[in-house]
Amino acid sequence: MAAILHFLLALVVIFALALLVSHDRKQIRLRFIVQLIVAEAALGWFFLHSAGGLALVGSFAGFFETLLGFAAQGTEFVFGGMSKQGLAFIF
């Protein structure tokens, strides 16, 4: 229940900030905003609670994990064992 209240409070704060910086408040279409929120909630549910969405997120995570592995190998190739010898403490 607290998570839902936190979500609703965040929506209200974001909407209030958007109204605050809006130059032409009469041109704001509330229907469009509601459609975007519904679409965002549907995508959030799909990515976090469905098997297909979780598989898609897992494949993206695997891709970036592989990419970070390549970066680590490249760093090891360029700088050698400097970090293991204590010469480059920032690696």
Backbone as XML, in Angstrom:
<?xml version="1.0"?>
<chain id="A" units="angstrom">
  <residue number="1" name="MET">
    <atom name="N" x="0.820" y="-1.197" z="0.000"/>
    <atom name="CA" x="0.000" y="0.000" z="0.000"/>
    <atom name="C" x="0.863" y="1.260" z="0.000"/>
  </residue>
  <residue number="2" name="ALA">
    <atom name="N" x="1.974" y="1.200" z="0.720"/>
    <atom name="CA" x="2.858" y="2.361" z="0.776"/>
    <atom name="C" x="3.485" y="2.632" z="-0.588"/>
  </residue>
  <residue number="3" name="ALA">
    <atom name="N" x="3.759" y="1.578" z="-1.339"/>
    <atom name="CA" x="4.350" y="1.759" z="-2.664"/>
    <atom name="C" x="3.374" y="2.462" z="-3.603"/>
  </residue>
  <residue number="4" name="ILE">
    <atom name="N" x="2.101" y="2.123" z="-3.492"/>
    <atom name="CA" x="1.091" y="2.763" z="-4.343"/>
    <atom name="C" x="0.951" y="4.238" z="-3.977"/>
  </residue>
  <residue number="5" name="LEU">
    <atom name="N" x="0.949" y="4.532" z="-2.682"/>
    <atom name="CA" x="0.865" y="5.931" z="-2.253"/>
    <atom name="C" x="2.097" y="6.718" z="-2.688"/>
  </residue>
  <residue number="6" name="HIS">
    <atom name="N" x="3.255" y="6.088" z="-2.625"/>
    <atom name="CA" x="4.487" y="6.726" z="-3.067"/>
    <atom name="C" x="4.412" y="7.028" z="-4.562"/>
  </residue>
  <residue number="7" name="PHE">
    <atom name="N" x="3.898" y="6.083" z="-5.337"/>
    <atom name="CA" x="3.735" y="6.275" z="-6.775"/>
    <atom name="C" x="2.782" y="7.432" z="-7.071"/>
  </residue>
  <residue number="8" name="LEU">
    <atom name="N" x="1.650" y="7.460" z="-6.380"/>
    <atom name="CA" x="0.676" y="8.528" z="-6.606"/>
    <atom name="C" x="1.226" y="9.891" z="-6.202"/>
  </residue>
  <residue number="9" name="LEU">
    <atom name="N" x="1.960" y="9.940" z="-5.103"/>
    <atom name="CA" x="2.580" y="11.195" z="-4.683"/>
    <atom name="C" x="3.599" y="11.662" z="-5.715"/>
  </residue>
  <residue number="10" name="ALA">
    <atom name="N" x="4.367" y="10.742" z="-6.257"/>
    <atom name="CA" x="5.339" y="11.101" z="-7.287"/>
    <atom name="C" x="4.645" y="11.644" z="-8.530"/>
  </residue>
  <residue number="11" name="LEU">
    <atom name="N" x="3.531" y="11.030" z="-8.917"/>
    <atom name="CA" x="2.776" y="11.536" z="-10.066"/>
    <atom name="C" x="2.270" y="12.951" z="-9.824"/>
  </residue>
  <residue number="12" name="VAL">
    <atom name="N" x="1.756" y="13.204" z="-8.639"/>
    <atom name="CA" x="1.240" y="14.537" z="-8.312"/>
    <atom name="C" x="2.368" y="15.563" z="-8.325"/>
  </residue>
  <residue number="13" name="VAL">
    <atom name="N" x="3.519" y="15.218" z="-7.774"/>
    <atom name="CA" x="4.651" y="16.151" z="-7.741"/>
    <atom name="C" x="5.140" y="16.450" z="-9.154"/>
  </residue>
  <residue number="14" name="ILE">
    <atom name="N" x="5.268" y="15.422" z="-9.984"/>
    <atom name="CA" x="5.723" y="15.638" z="-11.360"/>
    <atom name="C" x="4.713" y="16.479" z="-12.133"/>
  </residue>
  <residue number="15" name="PHE">
    <atom name="N" x="3.432" y="16.196" z="-11.953"/>
    <atom name="CA" x="2.396" y="16.979" z="-12.627"/>
    <atom name="C" x="2.426" y="18.433" z="-12.160"/>
  </residue>
  <residue number="16" name="ALA">
    <atom name="N" x="2.617" y="18.657" z="-10.866"/>
    <atom name="CA" x="2.679" y="20.023" z="-10.339"/>
    <atom name="C" x="3.901" y="20.768" z="-10.879"/>
  </residue>
  <residue number="17" name="LEU">
    <atom name="N" x="5.034" y="20.096" z="-10.958"/>
    <atom name="CA" x="6.228" y="20.736" z="-11.519"/>
    <atom name="C" x="6.041" y="21.052" z="-12.997"/>
  </residue>
  <residue number="18" name="ALA">
    <atom name="N" x="5.386" y="20.153" z="-13.726"/>
    <atom name="CA" x="5.126" y="20.410" z="-15.143"/>
    <atom name="C" x="4.201" y="21.607" z="-15.316"/>
  </residue>
  <residue number="19" name="LEU">
    <atom name="N" x="3.195" y="21.715" z="-14.464"/>
    <atom name="CA" x="2.308" y="22.879" z="-14.526"/>
    <atom name="C" x="3.042" y="24.163" z="-14.160"/>
  </residue>
  <residue number="20" name="LEU">
    <atom name="N" x="3.961" y="24.058" z="-13.225"/>
    <atom name="CA" x="4.704" y="25.231" z="-12.772"/>
    <atom name="C" x="5.558" y="25.824" z="-13.890"/>
  </residue>
  <residue number="21" name="VAL">
    <atom name="N" x="6.183" y="24.990" z="-14.699"/>
    <atom name="CA" x="7.072" y="25.491" z="-15.752"/>
    <atom name="C" x="6.378" y="25.631" z="-17.100"/>
  </residue>
  <residue number="22" name="SER">
    <atom name="N" x="5.096" y="25.298" z="-17.171"/>
    <atom name="CA" x="4.358" y="25.389" z="-18.430"/>
    <atom name="C" x="4.081" y="26.845" z="-18.784"/>
  </residue>
  <residue number="23" name="HIS">
    <atom name="N" x="4.269" y="27.165" z="-20.056"/>
    <atom name="CA" x="4.022" y="28.529" z="-20.514"/>
    <atom name="C" x="2.563" y="28.742" z="-20.908"/>
  </residue>
  <residue number="24" name="ASP">
    <atom name="N" x="1.929" y="27.714" z="-21.427"/>
    <atom name="CA" x="0.548" y="27.837" z="-21.893"/>
    <atom name="C" x="-0.282" y="26.712" z="-21.275"/>
  </residue>
  <residue number="25" name="ARG">
    <atom name="N" x="-0.783" y="26.954" z="-20.092"/>
    <atom name="CA" x="-1.491" y="25.909" z="-19.344"/>
    <atom name="C" x="-2.812" y="25.512" z="-19.993"/>
  </residue>
  <residue number="26" name="LYS">
    <atom name="N" x="-3.380" y="26.387" z="-20.811"/>
    <atom name="CA" x="-4.661" y="26.076" z="-21.453"/>
    <atom name="C" x="-4.507" y="25.032" z="-22.562"/>
  </residue>
  <residue number="27" name="GLN">
    <atom name="N" x="-3.307" y="24.846" z="-23.076"/>
    <atom name="CA" x="-3.069" y="23.895" z="-24.159"/>
    <atom name="C" x="-2.772" y="22.480" z="-23.654"/>
  </residue>
  <residue number="28" name="ILE">
    <atom name="N" x="-2.703" y="22.289" z="-22.360"/>
    <atom name="CA" x="-2.419" y="20.965" z="-21.801"/>
    <atom name="C" x="-3.651" y="20.089" z="-21.971"/>
  </residue>
  <residue number="29" name="ARG">
    <atom name="N" x="-3.454" y="18.924" z="-22.596"/>
    <atom name="CA" x="-4.552" y="17.982" z="-22.798"/>
    <atom name="C" x="-4.447" y="16.884" z="-21.753"/>
  </residue>
  <residue number="30" name="LEU">
    <atom name="N" x="-5.383" y="16.873" z="-20.828"/>
    <atom name="CA" x="-5.362" y="15.900" z="-19.735"/>
    <atom name="C" x="-5.543" y="14.474" z="-20.252"/>
  </residue>
  <residue number="31" name="ARG">
    <atom name="N" x="-6.338" y="14.306" z="-21.311"/>
    <atom name="CA" x="-6.557" y="12.972" z="-21.879"/>
    <atom name="C" x="-5.242" y="12.371" z="-22.368"/>
  </residue>
  <residue number="32" name="PHE">
    <atom name="N" x="-4.408" y="13.172" z="-23.006"/>
    <atom name="CA" x="-3.118" y="12.713" z="-23.504"/>
    <atom name="C" x="-2.213" y="12.281" z="-22.351"/>
  </residue>
  <residue number="33" name="ILE">
    <atom name="N" x="-2.209" y="13.035" z="-21.273"/>
    <atom name="CA" x="-1.392" y="12.702" z="-20.109"/>
    <atom name="C" x="-1.860" y="11.395" z="-19.481"/>
  </residue>
  <residue number="34" name="VAL">
    <atom name="N" x="-3.171" y="11.212" z="-19.363"/>
    <atom name="CA" x="-3.715" y="9.972" z="-18.795"/>
    <atom name="C" x="-3.358" y="8.784" z="-19.682"/>
  </residue>
  <residue number="35" name="GLN">
    <atom name="N" x="-3.427" y="8.956" z="-21.011"/>
    <atom name="CA" x="-3.055" y="7.880" z="-21.925"/>
    <atom name="C" x="-1.591" y="7.489" z="-21.746"/>
  </residue>
  <residue number="36" name="LEU">
    <atom name="N" x="-0.718" y="8.459" z="-21.576"/>
    <atom name="CA" x="0.700" y="8.167" z="-21.378"/>
    <atom name="C" x="0.944" y="7.436" z="-20.062"/>
  </residue>
  <residue number="37" name="ILE">
    <atom name="N" x="0.251" y="7.822" z="-19.017"/>
    <atom name="CA" x="0.411" y="7.155" z="-17.724"/>
    <atom name="C" x="-0.078" y="5.715" z="-17.803"/>
  </residue>
  <residue number="38" name="VAL">
    <atom name="N" x="-1.200" y="5.486" z="-18.483"/>
    <atom name="CA" x="-1.716" y="4.121" z="-18.645"/>
    <atom name="C" x="-0.746" y="3.281" z="-19.472"/>
  </residue>
  <residue number="39" name="ALA">
    <atom name="N" x="-0.206" y="3.853" z="-20.551"/>
    <atom name="CA" x="0.760" y="3.123" z="-21.371"/>
    <atom name="C" x="2.016" y="2.802" z="-20.574"/>
  </residue>
  <residue number="40" name="GLU">
    <atom name="N" x="2.479" y="3.735" z="-19.754"/>
    <atom name="CA" x="3.665" y="3.500" z="-18.931"/>
    <atom name="C" x="3.412" y="2.403" z="-17.905"/>
  </residue>
  <residue number="41" name="ALA">
    <atom name="N" x="2.241" y="2.410" z="-17.295"/>
    <atom name="CA" x="1.910" y="1.365" z="-16.323"/>
    <atom name="C" x="1.823" y="0.001" z="-16.999"/>
  </residue>
  <residue number="42" name="ALA">
    <atom name="N" x="1.254" y="-0.045" z="-18.205"/>
    <atom name="CA" x="1.155" y="-1.316" z="-18.933"/>
    <atom name="C" x="2.533" y="-1.840" z="-19.312"/>
  </residue>
  <residue number="43" name="LEU">
    <atom name="N" x="3.403" y="-0.960" z="-19.791"/>
    <atom name="CA" x="4.764" y="-1.391" z="-20.123"/>
    <atom name="C" x="5.529" y="-1.826" z="-18.877"/>
  </residue>
  <residue number="44" name="GLY">
    <atom name="N" x="5.351" y="-1.099" z="-17.782"/>
    <atom name="CA" x="6.002" y="-1.484" z="-16.531"/>
    <atom name="C" x="5.556" y="-2.850" z="-16.062"/>
  </residue>
  <residue number="45" name="TRP">
    <atom name="N" x="4.246" y="-3.118" z="-16.154"/>
    <atom name="CA" x="3.755" y="-4.444" z="-15.768"/>
    <atom name="C" x="4.334" y="-5.504" z="-16.684"/>
  </residue>
  <residue number="46" name="PHE">
    <atom name="N" x="4.359" y="-5.233" z="-17.999"/>
    <atom name="CA" x="4.868" y="-6.212" z="-18.957"/>
    <atom name="C" x="6.324" y="-6.551" z="-18.678"/>
  </residue>
  <residue number="47" name="PHE">
    <atom name="N" x="7.155" y="-5.538" z="-18.455"/>
    <atom name="CA" x="8.578" y="-5.783" z="-18.255"/>
    <atom name="C" x="8.892" y="-6.414" z="-16.907"/>
  </residue>
  <residue number="48" name="LEU">
    <atom name="N" x="8.061" y="-6.204" z="-15.908"/>
    <atom name="CA" x="8.377" y="-6.690" z="-14.567"/>
    <atom name="C" x="7.609" y="-7.926" z="-14.141"/>
  </residue>
  <residue number="49" name="HIS">
    <atom name="N" x="6.480" y="-8.236" z="-14.795"/>
    <atom name="CA" x="5.642" y="-9.325" z="-14.304"/>
    <atom name="C" x="5.311" y="-10.396" z="-15.328"/>
  </residue>
  <residue number="50" name="SER">
    <atom name="N" x="5.636" y="-10.211" z="-16.592"/>
    <atom name="CA" x="5.323" y="-11.240" z="-17.581"/>
    <atom name="C" x="6.594" y="-11.991" z="-17.962"/>
  </residue>
  <residue number="51" name="ALA">
    <atom name="N" x="6.415" y="-13.215" z="-18.410"/>
    <atom name="CA" x="7.572" y="-14.043" z="-18.770"/>
    <atom name="C" x="8.323" y="-13.444" z="-19.959"/>
  </residue>
  <residue number="52" name="GLY">
    <atom name="N" x="7.583" y="-12.953" z="-20.953"/>
    <atom name="CA" x="8.225" y="-12.350" z="-22.118"/>
    <atom name="C" x="8.995" y="-11.081" z="-21.774"/>
  </residue>
  <residue number="53" name="GLY">
    <atom name="N" x="8.410" y="-10.259" z="-20.927"/>
    <atom name="CA" x="9.087" y="-9.029" z="-20.522"/>
    <atom name="C" x="10.337" y="-9.297" z="-19.707"/>
  </residue>
  <residue number="54" name="LEU">
    <atom name="N" x="10.236" y="-10.266" z="-18.796"/>
    <atom name="CA" x="11.410" y="-10.622" z="-18.000"/>
    <atom name="C" x="12.504" y="-11.218" z="-18.873"/>
  </residue>
  <residue number="55" name="ALA">
    <atom name="N" x="12.116" y="-12.003" z="-19.890"/>
    <atom name="CA" x="13.110" y="-12.564" z="-20.809"/>
    <atom name="C" x="13.784" y="-11.457" z="-21.609"/>
  </residue>
  <residue number="56" name="LEU">
    <atom name="N" x="13.007" y="-10.473" z="-22.036"/>
    <atom name="CA" x="13.566" y="-9.350" z="-22.788"/>
    <atom name="C" x="14.533" y="-8.537" z="-21.931"/>
  </residue>
  <residue number="57" name="VAL">
    <atom name="N" x="14.139" y="-8.251" z="-20.707"/>
    <atom name="CA" x="15.025" y="-7.517" z="-19.793"/>
    <atom name="C" x="16.278" y="-8.339" z="-19.502"/>
  </residue>
  <residue number="58" name="GLY">
    <atom name="N" x="16.114" y="-9.650" z="-19.325"/>
    <atom name="CA" x="17.263" y="-10.520" z="-19.079"/>
    <atom name="C" x="18.220" y="-10.556" z="-20.256"/>
  </residue>
  <residue number="59" name="SER">
    <atom name="N" x="17.680" y="-10.540" z="-21.478"/>
    <atom name="CA" x="18.561" y="-10.548" z="-22.646"/>
    <atom name="C" x="19.323" y="-9.231" z="-22.771"/>
  </residue>
  <residue number="60" name="PHE">
    <atom name="N" x="18.666" y="-8.112" z="-22.476"/>
    <atom name="CA" x="19.376" y="-6.832" z="-22.474"/>
    <atom name="C" x="20.457" y="-6.812" z="-21.395"/>
  </residue>
  <residue number="61" name="ALA">
    <atom name="N" x="20.139" y="-7.340" z="-20.226"/>
    <atom name="CA" x="21.127" y="-7.386" z="-19.143"/>
    <atom name="C" x="22.307" y="-8.258" z="-19.538"/>
  </residue>
  <residue number="62" name="GLY">
    <atom name="N" x="22.036" y="-9.387" z="-20.179"/>
    <atom name="CA" x="23.114" y="-10.259" z="-20.640"/>
    <atom name="C" x="23.985" y="-9.588" z="-21.682"/>
  </residue>
  <residue number="63" name="PHE">
    <atom name="N" x="23.365" y="-8.832" z="-22.580"/>
    <atom name="CA" x="24.124" y="-8.104" z="-23.598"/>
    <atom name="C" x="25.082" y="-7.109" z="-22.953"/>
  </residue>
  <residue number="64" name="PHE">
    <atom name="N" x="24.594" y="-6.335" z="-21.999"/>
    <atom name="CA" x="25.458" y="-5.345" z="-21.360"/>
    <atom name="C" x="26.502" y="-6.003" z="-20.462"/>
  </residue>
  <residue number="65" name="GLU">
    <atom name="N" x="26.174" y="-7.151" z="-19.885"/>
    <atom name="CA" x="27.170" y="-7.884" z="-19.102"/>
    <atom name="C" x="28.303" y="-8.355" z="-20.008"/>
  </residue>
  <residue number="66" name="THR">
    <atom name="N" x="27.969" y="-8.839" z="-21.197"/>
    <atom name="CA" x="28.983" y="-9.242" z="-22.171"/>
    <atom name="C" x="29.813" y="-8.045" z="-22.607"/>
  </residue>
  <residue number="67" name="LEU">
    <atom name="N" x="29.151" y="-6.925" z="-22.837"/>
    <atom name="CA" x="29.845" y="-5.709" z="-23.241"/>
    <atom name="C" x="30.837" y="-5.254" z="-22.171"/>
  </residue>
  <residue number="68" name="LEU">
    <atom name="N" x="30.436" y="-5.318" z="-20.899"/>
    <atom name="CA" x="31.348" y="-4.958" z="-19.808"/>
    <atom name="C" x="32.502" y="-5.945" z="-19.697"/>
  </residue>
  <residue number="69" name="GLY">
    <atom name="N" x="32.253" y="-7.206" z="-20.010"/>
    <atom name="CA" x="33.336" y="-8.193" z="-20.027"/>
    <atom name="C" x="34.370" y="-7.866" z="-21.091"/>
  </residue>
  <residue number="70" name="PHE">
    <atom name="N" x="33.906" y="-7.461" z="-22.282"/>
    <atom name="CA" x="34.829" y="-7.052" z="-23.339"/>
    <atom name="C" x="35.631" y="-5.827" z="-22.919"/>
  </residue>
  <residue number="71" name="ALA">
    <atom name="N" x="34.983" y="-4.886" z="-22.247"/>
    <atom name="CA" x="35.683" y="-3.685" z="-21.781"/>
    <atom name="C" x="36.752" y="-4.046" z="-20.757"/>
  </residue>
  <residue number="72" name="ALA">
    <atom name="N" x="36.444" y="-4.993" z="-19.875"/>
    <atom name="CA" x="37.432" y="-5.421" z="-18.877"/>
    <atom name="C" x="38.620" y="-6.099" z="-19.547"/>
  </residue>
  <residue number="73" name="GLN">
    <atom name="N" x="38.351" y="-6.911" z="-20.564"/>
    <atom name="CA" x="39.448" y="-7.559" z="-21.285"/>
    <atom name="C" x="40.301" y="-6.531" z="-22.016"/>
  </residue>
  <residue number="74" name="GLY">
    <atom name="N" x="39.668" y="-5.516" z="-22.600"/>
    <atom name="CA" x="40.412" y="-4.466" z="-23.286"/>
    <atom name="C" x="41.273" y="-3.664" z="-22.326"/>
  </residue>
  <residue number="75" name="THR">
    <atom name="N" x="40.739" y="-3.375" z="-21.162"/>
    <atom name="CA" x="41.514" y="-2.654" z="-20.153"/>
    <atom name="C" x="42.699" y="-3.486" z="-19.689"/>
  </residue>
  <residue number="76" name="GLU">
    <atom name="N" x="42.475" y="-4.763" z="-19.502"/>
    <atom name="CA" x="43.567" y="-5.654" z="-19.093"/>
    <atom name="C" x="44.629" y="-5.733" z="-20.187"/>
  </residue>
  <residue number="77" name="PHE">
    <atom name="N" x="44.202" y="-5.739" z="-21.453"/>
    <atom name="CA" x="45.150" y="-5.793" z="-22.563"/>
    <atom name="C" x="45.983" y="-4.519" z="-22.639"/>
  </residue>
  <residue number="78" name="VAL">
    <atom name="N" x="45.339" y="-3.363" z="-22.494"/>
    <atom name="CA" x="46.039" y="-2.087" z="-22.646"/>
    <atom name="C" x="46.959" y="-1.810" z="-21.466"/>
  </residue>
  <residue number="79" name="PHE">
    <atom name="N" x="46.465" y="-2.036" z="-20.258"/>
    <atom name="CA" x="47.230" y="-1.656" z="-19.080"/>
    <atom name="C" x="47.961" y="-2.819" z="-18.431"/>
  </residue>
  <residue number="80" name="GLY">
    <atom name="N" x="47.769" y="-4.015" z="-18.927"/>
    <atom name="CA" x="48.486" y="-5.166" z="-18.394"/>
    <atom name="C" x="48.163" y="-5.417" z="-16.939"/>
  </residue>
  <residue number="81" name="GLY">
    <atom name="N" x="49.173" y="-5.776" z="-16.180"/>
    <atom name="CA" x="48.988" y="-6.093" z="-14.779"/>
    <atom name="C" x="49.261" y="-4.928" z="-13.852"/>
  </residue>
  <residue number="82" name="MET">
    <atom name="N" x="49.081" y="-3.704" z="-14.339"/>
    <atom name="CA" x="49.379" y="-2.532" z="-13.506"/>
    <atom name="C" x="48.540" y="-2.513" z="-12.235"/>
  </residue>
  <residue number="83" name="SER">
    <atom name="N" x="47.284" y="-2.885" z="-12.337"/>
    <atom name="CA" x="46.433" y="-2.835" z="-11.152"/>
    <atom name="C" x="46.799" y="-3.941" z="-10.167"/>
  </residue>
  <residue number="84" name="LYS">
    <atom name="N" x="47.274" y="-5.069" z="-10.676"/>
    <atom name="CA" x="47.655" y="-6.167" z="-9.787"/>
    <atom name="C" x="48.962" y="-5.871" z="-9.059"/>
  </residue>
  <residue number="85" name="GLN">
    <atom name="N" x="49.819" y="-5.052" z="-9.673"/>
    <atom name="CA" x="51.091" y="-4.696" z="-9.057"/>
    <atom name="C" x="50.975" y="-3.476" z="-8.152"/>
  </residue>
  <residue number="86" name="GLY">
    <atom name="N" x="49.826" y="-2.853" z="-8.121"/>
    <atom name="CA" x="49.634" y="-1.681" z="-7.279"/>
    <atom name="C" x="50.107" y="-0.386" z="-7.909"/>
  </residue>
  <residue number="87" name="LEU">
    <atom name="N" x="50.406" y="-0.400" z="-9.203"/>
    <atom name="CA" x="50.883" y="0.807" z="-9.869"/>
    <atom name="C" x="49.741" y="1.740" z="-10.262"/>
  </residue>
  <residue number="88" name="ALA">
    <atom name="N" x="48.602" y="1.183" z="-10.518"/>
    <atom name="CA" x="47.455" y="1.992" z="-10.935"/>
    <atom name="C" x="46.275" y="1.624" z="-10.049"/>
  </residue>
  <residue number="89" name="PHE">
    <atom name="N" x="46.090" y="2.359" z="-8.982"/>
    <atom name="CA" x="45.057" y="2.025" z="-8.004"/>
    <atom name="C" x="43.658" y="2.408" z="-8.466"/>
  </residue>
  <residue number="90" name="ILE">
    <atom name="N" x="43.537" y="3.163" z="-9.548"/>
    <atom name="CA" x="42.208" y="3.590" z="-9.988"/>
    <atom name="C" x="41.508" y="2.543" z="-10.843"/>
  </residue>
  <residue number="91" name="PHE">
    <atom name="N" x="42.187" y="1.507" z="-11.263"/>
    <atom name="CA" x="41.550" y="0.480" z="-12.094"/>
    <atom name="C" x="40.894" y="-0.493" z="-11.196"/>
  </residue>
</chain>
